[in-house]
């Protein structure tokens, strides 16, 4: 049989593409029409062009964007009435990410052999996390898989936007500081030695700032490899310490108390907590299961411990708002809104409102942080680079003064 690449349009207007083995192009067209797909172009793949080289450790990762596109398309196809296995087959064949394609093939095989969709996804935690699996399980049980998938796609998209906001807040200052360090290192290693040779011919004592810069240049030239090695070891040591339970707890507590970044980290944590728990409750996941998953995906050990305490209190018959207030992690406004949601029986709606509010708060915090960092970074650059330049020209000014006198 030959392998054919095809594209087509579903009854709902969704454009799909994939590959199919068949005796000829007419058989591909007939099969696509049976699947409810109007064929577009059908091309036979050349022999020898389908070989894939797989190097261990270098396979492409399943990105958030891949997951969002898959979830959206899957929800559309399920809503259009296509069978589950057929949806997985079509989406697997059209998937450009080879790792994700392989996962979807295995998921399809597991479903064909009698496994539930959620159990099949659970075998691939790197692509489908606990939140995804539990929501799919709730959708299968409730018979609303297409609705759940649409909610999942919306949740993942909003979580991705939130992550991008935080990254954008860190990228600008990190880039500026990195460029500043490189510029200063180049000046100290390559420019200052030229000035040092020139000043040696003066025969007079150098001004203190100039001598300090020259000593710093000599130190950097002599021990540059040691300094780089020190920072590499320091980075590795920090990562290993942060990987320990005690280290993570202590560092996460420090992060929350930082003057500028602390409030931003707290707002991101509250937005993530509210969005995740709200999505799970509205999808029919039991609140205790939802809180356990929320705790595991909190991203901060202090927040994680607070959520586990809330879960413990609920299992003992208490409300959500009371232990949240006692934790000291969640703002008072959040606790009060959740209390209102509990009393009115609309806690999922209230959680989503809190998440929307804190998404906007994160937007404002990122904007304020960027606005505040710009003048500080400019001041840092001007002080360091300008200070080096002035220090190097002080002997020349001194010599010119002596000659003029």
N, C-alpha and C positions, 0 to 999 in steps of 0.2 A: 504493500500500500504506500501511496505517496503522502507527504505531509503538505497541507495547504494552510496559508495564512489568509484570514478573512476579516472583514469588518461588516457591520450591519447596524440596523436600527430596530429597537424594540417597539412594541405597540405604544408604550408611554413616551416615545421620543428619545430614549436613552441610547447613545452611540456606544457600541461594544466592538471589541476586536479580540481575536484569539487565533488558535491553531487547531487543526483537526486532521486526523488520519482518515483517508478515504480512497476508494479506487480511482475516482476522477472528480472533477469540479462539479459535475451535475449532482453527484451524491452529497457533496458538501452543501449545495444550495437546498436540496431536499431536506437534509437534516436540520439546517438552520430554520427553514420555514416551519418544520414540525415543532421547533422550540419557540415559535412566535417571534422570530427575528427576520426582518426583511434584508436579504443579502445585499451587500454593496460590491466591493472588489474581492475577487478570489484569486490568489496567486499561489502557484506551486513552489514550495521551498526547494532550493537546489541541494543535491546530496553533498554531504561533507561540510555544510555550512552551519549545522546545528550542534557541533561539538562544543562543549563548555569546559573550560579549564577551571578547576576548583582548587585554590590554594588555601590550606587550613589557616584560619585566623584572618584571612583577607576577604571573606565573603561579605557582601553588602549587608548592612543592618536594616532592619525593618523600621522605617522612620514614622514619626507621628503623621506626616502627610500621607504616607502609604495607607496607614490604618484608617484615616478619615475618609479617603477616597473609596477604599474597599467597603467601609461601613455604609456610606451613602449609597453606593451602587447596589450593595446587597439589599438594603432596605427597599430601594425602588423595585428591584426584581421580585422580592418576596411579596411586596404590595401588589405587583402586577399578576401574581398567581403562579409564578414559576416554582417548580419543586426545589427543595433545599439543595439536593445533590447536583441538580442541573445548574443552579446559581453558582455553587462552588466550582464546578467544572469550567464554566464560562469565565468567571473572574480569575481563576487560577491560570488559565491559558493566556489571558490578556495581560496578566501581571508582568511588568517589566523588571521589577526587583526579583532577581533569581532566588534569593533566600526566602522571600515572602511567597513566591510561586511554589517552591518546594514544600513550604509549610501548608499552604492551601491544598496541595495535592494529597498530603498525608491526612489532613482534616477530612477531606472528601472521602478518602478510603475508609477512615474510621466510622464516618456516618453511614457509609454504604454497608459496613459490616455490622451495623446495629447500634452503635454508640449514639448517645445524644449529642447535639451540636455543642452544648456547653462542655461536656466531658471531653470531646475531641479537641476543643480549644484549650482546655486546661493542660494538655500535654505540651503546650508551647508557651511557657510563661514569659519568654523574652519578647514575644510578639503580642500576646494577649494577657494582660495582668488580671489580678483577682477581681478588680472592679468590673472589667469587661466580661469575664466569665460568669460572675454572679448575676449581672444584669441580663445576660443572654439566657441564663437558666431561668430567671424570673419571667422573661418573655416567652420562653418555651412552655412553661407551666401555665401561664395565663393566656396563651394563645394570641399574644400581641407582640410577636417578635419584630415585625416591621416598625411598630411604634417605639419599641425599646431601642432598636438600632438607630432610628432617627434621633432619639434622645442622646444616645451614646455619641453619635457623630457631633451633635451640637456641644456636648460636654467636652469632648476631646479638642474641638476647635477653640473653645473658650479657654481651656487649660493651656493650649499651645500659645494663644495670644498673651495670656498672663505671664508665661515663661519668657516670651520674647520681650515683654516690657521690662522685666527684671534684668535680662541680658543686656538690653539697650542702655539701662542705667549704669551698668558696670563697664561696658565696652569703651565708652568715651574716655573716662578717667584712666583706665588701664592702658589704652593706646597712647594717650598723651604722656603718661609717666614712663612708659616703655621707650618712647621716642626720646624723651628727655635724658633717660639713663644712657641710651646709646650715644647721643650727642655729647654728653659730658665725658663718657668713657673715651670717645674718639679724640676729644680735645686734650684730655689728660695724657693719653698714650702717644699720640702722634704730633700734636701741636706744641704742647708745653715743652718737650725736650728740645725743640728748635730754639725756643726762647731761652731755655736754660744755657745752651751753648753760647748764645749771644751775650747773655748777662755775665757769663764767666769772664769775658774779655773786659768788662767794665772795671773789675778789680776793687769795687767798693761793696760795702755791705748792702744787701737787698732789704727792701721794706718787709715787715713781718707778714702781711697778707701774701706777698709774692713768694716768700720762703715757704709758707704753709702749703701753697698750691704746688710748688715744685716738689716738696717732700711727699705730698699726696700722689703726685704723678710718678715719682720714683717707687713708692710703695705699690702702686697699682701695676706698674711695669714688672716689678720683681715678683709679685705674688698674685698675678691675675688668675692663674690656673687654680691656685689654692682658694682664692675668693669664690670663683665659680663653683669649685667642688664643695665649698662650705655651704653655699646656698642650695645646691642640689641635695646634699645630705640633709640639710634643714627641712627642705620640702618633703623628702621621703620620710623623715622622722615625724613630721607633722601629720602626714597622711596615715602613717601606721598608728600614731597615737589617737587620731580622730576615728580610726576604725575600731578601737576598743570601746566597750560600753561606757566606762568611766570617762574616757577622753571625749567621746561624742557628747555626753551629758554636760560636761564642763564647758566645752567649746560652744555648744548650742546655747547654753545659758549666757555666755559672754556675747554671742552674736545678737541675742535679743536685747542686750543692755547697751549696745553701741549707740553713740549719740545720734547719728543720722541714719545709718543702715538698720538699726534695731527696730524702729517703728515701721519701716518698709517691710522688713522680714515678717513682722507680726501681722501686718495687713494682708500680705500674700498668703500667710498661713490661714487666716480667718476666711479669706475668699475661697481658698482651696477646700477647706473643711466644709464650708456652707454649700458650695457647689456640688461637691462629691456626695455628701449626706443627703442633700435635697434631691439629687437625681436618683439615688438609690431608693429612698423612701417612696418617691412618686412612682417608681417602677415596680413597687411591691416587695422589695427586699426587706426582711425583718430588721428592725432598728438595731438590735444587738449585733447582727451580722454586719450591718452597714457601718456601725461604729468601729468594729474590729478592722475592717478594710480601710476606713478613713485613718485610723491610727497608724497602720502600716505604711500608708502613703503620705503621711504628714510632712516628712522631709526635715523635721526638727524634733529632737528627742524630748525636749521640754513639752512641746505641743502633743507629741505622741503619748507621753505619760499622762498628761491632762485628759486626753480623750479616753484612755484606758480607765482612768478613775471615774469618768462620767459613765462609761459602760458598766462598771462595777456597781455604781450607785443605782442605775436603772434596773439592773438585775435584782437589786434588793428592794425594788418597788418605789424608788424616788423619781422625781421629775428630771428632765434634762437640764433645765435652766439652773437649778439650785447647785449641783456640783460644778457646773461650768463657772458660775459666779465665784465659788470658793477656790477654784484653781488659780485665779489671778492672771491667767493667760489671755482669756477672752474679754474684750471690752464690755463695760456694763450695758451699753446700748444693745449689743448683740444678745446678751443674756435676757434682757427684758423683751426683745422682739421674739425670741424663741419661746419665752414664757407665754406671750400672747398667742403665738402659733399653736402651742400645746393646748391651751384652754379653748381655742376656737376650732381645734381639729384640723388645722391647715398648716401644719409645721413644715411640710415640704415647700409650699408656696412661700412661706416666710423665709425659709433658708435660701431659696433662690433670689428673693428680694435682697437679702443681706449680701449674697454673693455679687449681685449686680452693683450694689452700693459700694462694696469694697473693691470691685474692679475699677470703678471710677476713682476711688481713693488712691489706689495704686498708680493710676494714670497721673493724678495730681502730684503724688509723692515723687514719681520718677521725673516729672517736669521740674519740680522744685529742686530736686537733687542736682539735675543737670545745670539748672540756672545758677545754683550756688557753687558748683564745682568749677565752672568756667573761669570766674575771676581768681579763684584760689589757685588753679592750675597755671593761669597766666602769671600770677605773682610768683609762684614757685619757679617757673621757667625763667622769668626775668631776673629773679634774685640769683639763681645758681649760675646760669650762663653769663649774665651781666657781671656778676661778682668775679668770675674767672677772668673775663676780659679786662676788667678794671685792675685786678691784681697783677696781670701781666704787663700792663702799660704804666703802672706806677714807677718802676725804675726808669723808664724812658722819660716820663715827666720830670722825675728827680734830676736826671742827667741834663735835660734841656734847661731846667732852672739853674743848675750849677754853671752851665756854659753861658747862659744869659747874664748871670750875676758877675 
